[in-house]
Amino acid sequence: MLKVHGVPLSPFVRKALLTLEYKGIDYDLVPVMPASDDPGFRAMSPLGKIPVLEHDGFTIPDSSIVCRYLDRVFPDKPIYPSYPALEAKATWIEEFADTKLMEACAGLFQQKFLFPKLMNKPTDEAIVDNILRNVMPAALAYVESITPESGPMVGDHITIADIAIVTCFAQSQYADFEVPSDYPRLKAYLAGAMANETVAGRITSERKQMGL
Ligand SMILES: N[C@@H](CCC(=O)N[C@@H](CS)C(=O)NCC(=O)O)C(=O)O
């Protein structure tokens, strides 16, 4: 059985799980905390990051590499377009989501949910303020500018761009962050994306797994 090492509330683990579930591939989730110093985990993930994929004795870390590997090994319902310009666009959006958008969304999650609700640590309001004033608006403005009037982010079917964007906003939902109405295309896109069967199912499962 294919295994994913990580925890369900990690947005990068969620990216891999959404890919597996969208494609209908069975897997086991092996619980490992981020930055775990377990030697077996470090051998698979030298940077100490989750997720790690384990498949047929082969292991590989990093959600982007994992998702691309899964798309090659399980080509049904492809998530990387075959047309080069669309593939480049989808992987660029994945990169933007994994970096700038994630900084904003995961930062809010950490300060407003993880620390106060799961780790008994105080929220740093200065960090929250900086995210809301500076980091988030710039990220939202860019995503709004590339969001189509309707349909998926790139081309005519779900791609890694949708999966990478959705996992970010699934993260910021835990911090009760709502996209303001100044970003109407993104807001409409997210309403549809969050209602998608795979996405809604994943969020329900992770909440249940975490007892939330
Ligand atoms: N580029 C990596 C990022 C993964 C990542 O940052 N995972 C976080 C958890 S959400 C982690 O394991 N952090 C531990 C650390 O940075 O030490 C990917 O796409 O998988």
Ligand as a Chemical Component Dictionary entry (heavy atoms), coordinates in Angstrom:
data_LIG
# 
_chem_comp.id                   LIG 
_chem_comp.type                 NON-POLYMER 
_chem_comp.pdbx_formal_charge   0 
_chem_comp.three_letter_code    LIG 
# 
loop_
_chem_comp_atom.comp_id 
_chem_comp_atom.atom_id 
_chem_comp_atom.alt_atom_id 
_chem_comp_atom.type_symbol 
_chem_comp_atom.charge 
_chem_comp_atom.model_Cartn_x 
_chem_comp_atom.model_Cartn_y 
_chem_comp_atom.model_Cartn_z 
_chem_comp_atom.pdbx_ordinal 
LIG N1  N1  N 0 8.508  22.355 -0.142 1  
LIG C1  C1  C 0 7.987  21.420 0.829  2  
LIG C2  C2  C 0 7.517  22.175 2.057  3  
LIG C3  C3  C 0 7.005  21.212 3.134  4  
LIG C4  C4  C 0 6.904  21.897 4.477  5  
LIG O1  O1  O 0 7.376  23.027 4.703  6  
LIG N2  N2  N 0 6.307  21.172 5.426  7  
LIG C5  C5  C 0 6.253  21.692 6.771  8  
LIG C6  C6  C 0 4.937  21.287 7.454  9  
LIG S1  S1  S 0 3.549  22.098 6.765  10 
LIG C7  C7  C 0 7.366  21.048 7.562  11 
LIG O2  O2  O 0 7.541  19.849 7.533  12 
LIG N3  N3  N 0 8.135  21.880 8.290  13 
LIG C8  C8  C 0 9.189  21.401 9.126  14 
LIG C9  C9  C 0 10.410 22.260 9.047  15 
LIG O3  O3  O 0 10.419 23.206 8.243  16 
LIG O4  O4  O 0 11.338 21.984 9.792  17 
LIG C10 C10 C 0 6.833  20.636 0.196  18 
LIG O5  O5  O 0 6.222  21.109 -0.762 19 
LIG O6  O6  O 0 6.579  19.506 0.667  20 
# 
loop_
_chem_comp_bond.comp_id 
_chem_comp_bond.atom_id_1 
_chem_comp_bond.atom_id_2 
_chem_comp_bond.value_order 
_chem_comp_bond.pdbx_ordinal 
LIG N1  C1  SING 1  
LIG C1  C2  SING 2  
LIG C1  C10 SING 3  
LIG C2  C3  SING 4  
LIG C3  C4  SING 5  
LIG C4  O1  DOUB 6  
LIG C4  N2  SING 7  
LIG N2  C5  SING 8  
LIG C5  C6  SING 9  
LIG C5  C7  SING 10 
LIG C6  S1  SING 11 
LIG C7  O2  DOUB 12 
LIG C7  N3  SING 13 
LIG N3  C8  SING 14 
LIG C8  C9  SING 15 
LIG C9  O3  DOUB 16 
LIG C9  O4  SING 17 
LIG C10 O5  DOUB 18 
LIG C10 O6  SING 19 
# 
